[in-house]
Amino acid sequence: MSKTESSTLRPGGGLSTSQRTLSAGTLKERLSKLAATPLSVPNPVAALQANIEFVPAKIPRKRRLQMLAVAVWSCMIVITTCAWLLLWSIPPLWPVLTVYFVWARFIDQAPERGGRSWHWWRSSRFWRYFADYYPASYEAELPADRPYVFGYHPHGIIGMGALATFATEATGFSAAFPGIKPHLLTLTTNFQMPFYRDILLALGVCSVSRQSCSNILKAGAGSAITIVVGGAAESLSAHPGTADLTLRRRLGFIKLAIQHGADLVPVFSFGENDIYQQMPNEKGTTVYALQRKFQSMFGFTLPLFHGRGLLNYNLGLMPYRRQIVAVIGKPIRIQQCDKPSQEEIVRVQEKYIEELLRIWNTYKDTFAKARLRELNIID
């Protein structure tokens, strides 16, 4: 065995002295090979960039405007809040801002009394760009000789399809249903935010409180409200490729329709759950428990989600550009009754669910080809 190097182990299992000793020539040879080999050091920035799909430089102007409209609306609460705080930094405006705040918080009853819809704002080009981002569409035949209660499913993370369809004219609601005046309903707390509340009111959006619903439906023929039935609880089930609805124990909107003799209209929005990606939060997980606790304390919840960004397709808080198709089903005729029995409410609910399932089964192979499972009523 040479003193320079050997690859044979001794019978005892250890290395001999000659194996632990390298000659000057061998050492020089090995160092030369090491110097000639490039170092492979992970680059976290390069790895992140490799996983992000950036927007190409050449994008049609119309698509950029669509993206801008969605981005502005997605940040509207932040924009209006910053504008409110900025105006308070100008002392001469303090008296005006104080009067506005008192009027909006304690005097103005528009959110409870049908809002103050502004047709110009509902029909503006801004909302056409907003709706074209998805896009949204619907179908139905609804005479304007009675009031209506639209039940919108699913809630999704934010309910973008409900806004585009019922709070704007971007999809031609008034042209399709002349004489029907829709009011999309949202949480009362949204009307406590300065400026943002006025934007909602101009869209015809009102409070989802029982008093607000009654005031609108009492207006009679042609008056309509849209309730996103699943609410905050259903937003936690909003995952792409699924349609898990919180509906079975939601009887309040059905009772409301019976009391006011308003026809019930199921609306299923294909694609509403696909515009955001939510982190796993199945029942029993810590994330789910924290979200439900937050909901019980504040009346709404905070889904942990992500979408795309302004300059990339897979990292940010903007919704993905996915098609949303809101299909308005056949109206369920309702006989007015001031005090409907529980049996009557459940009977109407079964007819409502039957029509909702008919919509799903009719259009799922067209608008939900990538579904992971069938429609499921989870609660």
C-alpha positions as CSV (number, residue, x, y, z in Angstrom):
1,M,0.0,0.0,0.0
2,S,1.4,3.4,-1.0
3,K,2.0,6.2,1.6
4,T,0.2,8.6,-0.6
5,E,-3.3,7.2,-0.8
6,S,-5.4,4.0,-0.7
7,S,-9.0,3.2,-0.8
8,T,-8.7,-0.1,1.1
9,L,-10.0,-0.4,4.6
10,R,-7.9,-2.2,7.2
11,P,-9.3,-5.5,8.7
12,G,-10.2,-3.6,11.9
13,G,-12.5,-1.3,10.0
14,G,-10.4,1.9,10.4
15,L,-8.3,3.9,8.1
16,S,-4.5,3.3,8.1
17,T,-2.0,6.1,8.6
18,S,-1.2,6.2,4.9
19,Q,-4.9,6.8,4.1
20,R,-5.1,9.8,6.4
21,T,-2.0,11.4,4.8
22,L,-1.9,13.1,1.4
23,S,1.3,13.9,-0.5
24,A,1.9,17.5,-1.6
25,G,1.2,16.6,-5.3
26,T,-2.2,14.9,-4.5
27,L,-3.3,17.8,-2.3
28,K,-2.4,20.3,-5.1
29,E,-4.3,18.2,-7.6
30,R,-7.4,18.1,-5.4
31,L,-7.4,21.9,-4.7
32,S,-7.1,22.6,-8.5
33,K,-10.2,20.5,-9.1
34,L,-12.1,22.3,-6.3
35,A,-11.2,25.7,-7.7
36,A,-12.4,24.7,-11.2
37,T,-15.8,23.6,-9.8
38,P,-18.4,26.5,-9.5
39,L,-20.0,26.9,-6.1
40,S,-23.7,26.1,-6.0
41,V,-25.2,28.6,-3.5
42,P,-29.0,28.9,-3.3
43,N,-30.2,32.3,-4.3
44,P,-33.6,33.0,-2.6
45,V,-34.3,36.1,-4.7
46,A,-33.8,34.1,-7.9
47,A,-35.9,31.2,-6.6
48,L,-38.8,33.6,-5.8
49,Q,-38.6,35.3,-9.2
50,A,-38.6,31.8,-10.9
51,N,-42.0,31.1,-9.2
52,I,-43.6,34.4,-10.1
53,E,-45.3,34.8,-13.5
54,F,-44.9,38.4,-14.4
55,V,-47.2,40.3,-16.6
56,P,-45.8,40.9,-20.1
57,A,-45.0,44.4,-21.2
58,K,-47.5,44.5,-24.1
59,I,-51.0,44.1,-22.8
60,P,-54.1,45.6,-24.6
61,R,-55.2,48.9,-23.2
62,K,-58.7,47.6,-22.4
63,R,-57.3,44.8,-20.3
64,R,-55.2,47.2,-18.4
65,L,-58.2,49.4,-17.7
66,Q,-60.2,46.3,-16.5
67,M,-57.4,45.4,-14.2
68,L,-57.2,49.0,-12.9
69,A,-60.9,49.2,-12.2
70,V,-60.8,45.9,-10.1
71,A,-57.7,47.1,-8.3
72,V,-59.3,50.5,-7.4
73,W,-62.4,48.8,-6.1
74,S,-60.4,46.2,-4.2
75,C,-58.6,49.0,-2.4
76,M,-61.6,51.3,-2.0
77,I,-61.9,51.0,1.8
78,V,-58.2,51.9,2.1
79,I,-58.5,54.8,-0.4
80,T,-61.5,56.3,1.3
81,T,-60.0,55.9,4.8
82,C,-56.8,57.6,3.7
83,A,-58.7,60.4,2.1
84,W,-60.7,60.9,5.3
85,L,-57.6,61.1,7.4
86,L,-55.8,63.4,5.0
87,L,-58.7,65.9,5.0
88,W,-58.5,66.0,8.8
89,S,-54.9,67.3,8.4
90,I,-56.4,70.5,7.0
91,P,-57.7,72.6,9.9
92,P,-60.1,74.8,7.9
93,L,-62.0,71.7,6.9
94,W,-62.6,70.5,10.4
95,P,-66.1,72.1,10.8
96,V,-67.3,70.6,7.5
97,L,-65.9,67.2,8.4
98,T,-67.5,67.3,11.8
99,V,-70.9,68.1,10.4
100,Y,-70.5,65.3,7.8
101,F,-69.5,62.8,10.4
102,V,-72.5,63.6,12.7
103,W,-74.9,63.6,9.8
104,A,-73.6,60.3,8.4
105,R,-73.4,58.5,11.8
106,F,-76.5,59.7,13.6
107,I,-78.9,61.4,11.1
108,D,-78.8,59.8,7.7
109,Q,-81.1,56.9,7.5
110,A,-80.6,56.1,3.8
111,P,-78.9,52.6,4.5
112,E,-82.1,51.6,6.2
113,R,-84.6,53.2,3.8
114,G,-83.6,52.0,0.4
115,G,-80.5,54.0,-0.2
116,R,-80.1,56.7,-2.8
117,S,-79.2,55.0,-6.0
118,W,-77.5,57.2,-8.6
119,H,-78.1,55.8,-12.1
120,W,-75.1,57.7,-13.6
121,W,-72.7,56.0,-11.1
122,R,-74.2,52.6,-11.6
123,S,-73.9,52.9,-15.3
124,S,-70.5,54.5,-15.5
125,R,-67.8,53.1,-17.7
126,F,-65.7,52.3,-14.6
127,W,-68.2,49.5,-13.8
128,R,-68.2,48.2,-17.3
129,Y,-64.5,47.7,-17.1
130,F,-64.9,46.1,-13.7
131,A,-67.5,43.6,-14.9
132,D,-65.5,42.8,-18.1
133,Y,-62.6,41.7,-16.0
134,Y,-64.4,38.4,-15.2
135,P,-67.0,38.8,-17.0
136,A,-70.5,38.4,-15.4
137,S,-73.8,37.4,-17.1
138,Y,-77.2,36.0,-16.2
139,E,-80.5,34.8,-17.5
140,A,-84.1,34.8,-16.4
141,E,-87.6,36.2,-17.0
142,L,-89.0,38.3,-14.2
143,P,-92.1,40.4,-14.5
144,A,-92.1,43.7,-12.6
145,D,-95.5,43.3,-11.1
146,R,-94.3,42.0,-7.7
147,P,-91.4,42.4,-5.2
148,Y,-88.5,40.0,-5.2
149,V,-86.0,38.5,-2.8
150,F,-82.9,37.3,-4.7
151,G,-80.8,34.7,-2.8
152,Y,-77.2,34.8,-4.0
153,H,-74.9,31.8,-3.8
154,P,-72.0,31.2,-3.0
155,H,-70.7,34.1,-0.9
156,G,-67.1,33.7,-2.1
157,I,-64.3,35.6,-0.4
158,I,-65.8,39.1,-1.2
159,G,-68.8,38.6,-3.5
160,M,-67.5,40.3,-6.7
161,G,-70.1,38.8,-8.9
162,A,-72.9,40.0,-6.7
163,L,-71.6,43.5,-6.9
164,A,-71.2,43.4,-10.7
165,T,-74.6,41.9,-11.3
166,F,-76.9,43.7,-8.8
167,A,-75.1,46.9,-7.8
168,T,-74.2,48.1,-11.3
169,E,-75.6,48.3,-14.7
170,A,-72.5,46.8,-16.2
171,T,-74.2,43.6,-17.1
172,G,-77.4,45.2,-18.2
173,F,-79.7,44.4,-15.3
174,S,-82.3,47.2,-15.9
175,A,-82.3,46.4,-19.6
176,A,-83.0,42.7,-19.0
177,F,-85.5,43.3,-16.2
178,P,-87.2,46.7,-16.8
179,G,-89.2,48.0,-13.8
180,I,-87.2,46.0,-11.2
181,K,-85.0,48.1,-8.9
182,P,-82.4,45.9,-7.2
183,H,-80.7,46.6,-3.9
184,L,-77.7,44.5,-2.9
185,L,-77.5,44.2,0.9
186,T,-74.4,44.3,3.0
187,L,-73.3,44.6,6.7
188,T,-74.5,47.7,8.5
189,T,-70.9,48.3,9.6
190,N,-69.9,49.1,6.0
191,F,-72.0,52.3,6.3
192,Q,-70.0,53.5,9.3
193,M,-66.9,54.2,7.1
194,P,-66.9,57.8,5.8
195,F,-67.0,58.3,2.0
196,Y,-67.1,54.5,1.4
197,R,-70.7,54.5,2.7
198,D,-71.7,57.1,0.1
199,I,-70.2,55.1,-2.7
200,L,-72.2,52.1,-1.6
201,L,-75.4,54.1,-1.4
202,A,-74.9,55.6,-4.9
203,L,-74.8,52.0,-6.1
204,G,-78.1,51.2,-4.4
205,V,-76.5,49.1,-1.8
206,C,-78.3,49.0,1.6
207,S,-78.1,47.5,5.0
208,V,-79.0,43.9,5.5
209,S,-80.8,44.6,8.7
210,R,-84.4,43.3,8.9
211,Q,-85.8,46.9,9.1
212,S,-84.0,47.8,5.9
213,C,-85.3,44.7,4.1
214,S,-88.8,45.5,5.2
215,N,-88.6,49.1,4.1
216,I,-87.5,48.2,0.6
217,L,-90.0,45.4,0.1
218,K,-92.9,47.6,1.3
219,A,-92.4,49.8,-1.7
220,G,-94.3,47.1,-3.6
221,A,-94.1,45.9,-7.2
222,G,-90.6,46.1,-8.7
223,S,-88.7,46.5,-5.5
224,A,-86.0,43.9,-4.9
225,I,-83.3,42.9,-2.5
226,T,-80.4,40.7,-3.0
227,I,-79.1,38.8,0.0
228,V,-75.8,36.9,0.0
229,V,-77.3,34.1,2.0
230,G,-74.2,32.2,3.2
231,G,-72.7,35.3,4.8
232,A,-69.4,35.3,6.6
233,A,-69.6,31.6,7.6
234,E,-69.7,30.5,4.0
235,S,-66.7,32.6,3.0
236,L,-64.6,30.2,5.0
237,S,-65.6,27.5,2.6
238,A,-64.8,29.4,-0.5
239,H,-62.1,27.3,-2.2
240,P,-61.6,27.0,-6.0
241,G,-63.5,24.1,-7.6
242,T,-66.0,23.7,-4.8
243,A,-69.5,24.9,-4.0
244,D,-70.1,24.3,-0.3
245,L,-73.2,26.3,0.7
246,T,-74.3,27.4,4.2
247,L,-78.1,27.3,3.6
248,R,-80.0,24.6,5.5
249,R,-80.4,26.7,8.7
250,R,-80.8,30.0,6.9
251,L,-84.6,30.5,7.1
252,G,-84.8,34.2,7.9
253,F,-84.8,35.4,4.3
254,I,-87.5,32.9,3.4
255,K,-89.7,34.1,6.2
256,L,-89.1,37.7,5.2
257,A,-90.2,36.9,1.6
258,I,-93.4,35.2,2.8
259,Q,-94.3,38.1,5.1
260,H,-94.0,40.6,2.3
261,G,-95.4,38.4,-0.5
262,A,-92.1,38.7,-2.4
263,D,-91.2,36.0,-4.9
264,L,-88.0,34.1,-4.1
265,V,-85.3,33.9,-6.8
266,P,-82.3,31.6,-6.4
267,V,-79.1,32.9,-8.0
268,F,-76.0,30.7,-8.4
269,S,-72.8,32.3,-9.4
270,F,-70.4,29.9,-11.2
271,G,-66.8,31.0,-10.6
272,E,-67.3,33.1,-7.5
273,N,-65.2,30.7,-5.5
274,D,-62.4,30.6,-8.1
275,I,-61.2,34.2,-8.1
276,Y,-59.1,33.8,-4.9
277,Q,-57.0,31.0,-3.4
278,Q,-57.7,30.5,0.3
279,M,-55.2,28.7,2.6
280,P,-56.4,25.3,4.0
281,N,-58.8,25.9,6.9
282,E,-60.8,22.7,7.2
283,K,-63.0,22.2,10.3
284,G,-60.9,21.1,13.3
285,T,-57.8,23.2,12.3
286,T,-56.5,26.0,14.4
287,V,-57.0,28.5,11.5
288,Y,-60.7,27.6,11.3
289,A,-61.2,27.9,15.0
290,L,-59.6,31.3,15.1
291,Q,-61.6,32.5,12.1
292,R,-64.9,31.4,13.7
293,K,-63.9,33.0,17.0
294,F,-63.2,36.3,15.2
295,Q,-66.6,36.0,13.4
296,S,-68.5,35.5,16.7
297,M,-66.8,38.6,18.2
298,F,-67.1,41.0,15.3
299,G,-69.9,39.7,13.1
300,F,-67.6,39.1,10.1
301,T,-64.5,37.0,9.4
302,L,-61.1,37.3,7.7
303,P,-60.4,34.6,5.3
304,L,-56.7,34.1,4.7
305,F,-56.4,34.3,0.9
306,H,-54.3,35.5,-2.0
307,G,-54.8,36.3,-5.6
308,R,-52.6,38.0,-8.2
309,G,-50.8,41.4,-8.2
310,L,-50.8,44.3,-10.6
311,L,-47.6,43.2,-12.2
312,N,-47.8,39.4,-11.8
313,Y,-50.3,36.6,-12.2
314,N,-49.9,34.6,-9.0
315,L,-48.9,36.8,-6.0
316,G,-51.1,39.6,-4.5
317,L,-54.5,40.5,-3.3
318,M,-56.3,41.2,-6.5
319,P,-58.7,38.6,-7.8
320,Y,-57.7,36.3,-10.5
321,R,-59.2,36.9,-14.0
322,R,-61.7,34.1,-13.9
323,Q,-65.1,34.0,-15.5
324,I,-68.1,34.6,-13.2
325,V,-71.5,33.6,-14.5
326,A,-74.4,34.5,-12.3
327,V,-77.4,32.4,-13.3
328,I,-80.8,33.7,-12.1
329,G,-83.2,30.9,-11.7
330,K,-87.0,30.7,-12.0
331,P,-88.9,32.6,-9.3
332,I,-90.8,30.7,-6.6
333,R,-94.2,32.2,-6.2
334,I,-95.0,33.2,-2.6
335,Q,-98.3,33.7,-0.9
336,Q,-98.2,36.5,1.5
337,C,-98.6,35.6,5.2
338,D,-97.8,37.8,8.2
339,K,-97.1,34.8,10.5
340,P,-96.0,31.8,8.5
341,S,-95.6,28.5,10.3
342,Q,-92.3,26.7,10.5
343,E,-93.7,24.0,8.3
344,E,-94.5,26.5,5.6
345,I,-91.1,28.1,5.8
346,V,-89.4,24.7,5.5
347,R,-91.7,23.7,2.6
348,V,-90.7,26.9,0.7
349,Q,-87.1,26.3,1.5
350,E,-87.2,22.8,-0.1
351,K,-88.6,24.3,-3.3
352,Y,-85.8,26.9,-3.2
353,I,-83.1,24.3,-2.8
354,E,-84.7,22.2,-5.6
355,E,-84.5,25.2,-8.0
356,L,-80.9,25.9,-6.9
357,L,-79.9,22.3,-7.6
358,R,-81.6,22.5,-11.0
359,I,-79.4,25.5,-11.9
360,W,-76.3,23.7,-10.8
361,N,-77.1,20.5,-12.6
362,T,-78.1,22.4,-15.8
363,Y,-75.0,24.5,-16.1
364,K,-72.2,22.7,-14.2
365,D,-70.8,21.0,-17.2
366,T,-70.6,24.4,-19.0
367,F,-69.4,26.8,-16.3
368,A,-67.9,24.4,-13.7
369,K,-65.8,22.0,-15.8
370,A,-62.9,22.2,-13.4
371,R,-65.0,21.4,-10.3
372,L,-63.4,19.1,-7.7
373,R,-66.8,17.9,-6.3
374,E,-70.5,18.5,-6.7
375,L,-72.6,21.2,-5.0
376,N,-72.9,20.5,-1.3
377,I,-75.1,22.1,1.4
378,I,-73.0,21.8,4.5
379,D,-75.1,23.6,7.1
